[in-house]
Amino acid sequence: MTEASSLSLLKVTRNFGARAAVDGISVEVTPGEMVVLLGPSGCGKTTTLRLIAGFIAPSTGDIRLDGTSIVALPPHKRDMGIVFQSYALFPHLSVARNIAFGLEMRRADTAATQARVQEMLRLIRLEDFAAQMPRQLSGGQQKRVALARALAIHPRVLLLDEPLSNLDAALRQDMAREIRLLQRSRGITTIMVTHDQTEAMALADRLVLLHDGKVQQIGPPEALHLRPFNPFVARFIGGSNIVRGRVDTGTQLDLPDCPPIKLAATYPPAGAGTLAVRPDSIRLGVPCRTGRVEGTVELCSWLGATVEHVVRLSPDVTFLARGPGLGPDATARQPAGTRVALHWSSADEFLFDANDRPLQAAAAQFSPTRETNNV
């Protein structure tokens, strides 16, 4: 088994005309780590993967494998296995020949190639499909063959480009588990690209969240969820409710044409500010003085495991609240038109200044009481 490698991106930029698709990205990937590049369409994640693979060259910056620059090396000399979004299997080759392709291109010994192909077939549990053609396989089976082909060459780094796209929901979950177990058991340094945050959080040791070609935050999934660096991170990870207003007293967020929101903590007066609160942190209660703000239920949706309420605070401001839909703690469903108070704790709110930098709370103001459960 090839020893796991480290990968470094050092202030990497890639320009297309006047636009920087990748803008000064620096990431250190440790041996055996799985790092997921996450972000919306056009954020630069696929361009970053193509830079690592060698399909395009950086405009500035360096890419190093185990400390050695690889920017001058062509793709086939970087010792990287790649699983493309479209699978890219050769339709005229059998499953076994697809897996063997990379080894044959490297002129590996015939006996060694056959042994490696059998090992890969066992790994992906397709021993009985060696002679089948790609068109005879399901989407999940084709994805497994593409993964086996990438692993057959003993890559120093595995690159995954949206590896679970084009699969139905149940198969996506199964394949995600297979990829993660395989990556961990083999200790393969892996870089994956996805726009699906649930998929990313389930697979990653660390996330690299990108927006407009820039890194917004790097860290374990729970760190981005619990300690977002800016409003973009808060909205993208966890789908936080985002409202902009003024924090002149440090105890409430004043909004135009909307009731002020009582903050759960006291902050330094900051002028313009942005509040982020995750939907699953909000609890609904009867209108009362301890509520952060009051509003009217506009829509209630039962989604099985969860219940979602859309609460309108003003003509231009709504909050989404999400709670459990089943079990003894199931959230009571409220019909449209019900007047409610919204509650959350100081640990569940994030406040940012005019430059989108986190504001540190001085102290919690008060804690929610049991009345928050009584709608």
Secondary structure, DSSP 4 states (H G I P E B T S, - for coil): -PPP--EEEEEEEEEETTEEEEEEEEEEE-TT-EEEEE-STTSSHHHHHHHHHTSS--SEEEEEETTEE-TTS-GGGS-EEEE-TT----TTS-HHHHHHHHHHHTT--HHHHHHHHHHHHHHTT-GGGTT--GGGS-HHHHHHHHHHHHHHT--SEEEEESTTTTS-HHHHHHHHHHHHHHHHHHT--EEEEES-HHHHHHH-SEEEEEETTEEEEEE-HHHHHHS-SSHHHHHHTT--EEEEEEESSSSEEEETTEEEEEPSEE----EEEEEEE-GGG-EEESS-TT-SEEEEEEEEEE-SSEEEEEEEEETTEEEEEEEE-SSTTPPPP--TT-EEEEE--GGGEEEE-TTSPBPPPSEE-----GGGG--
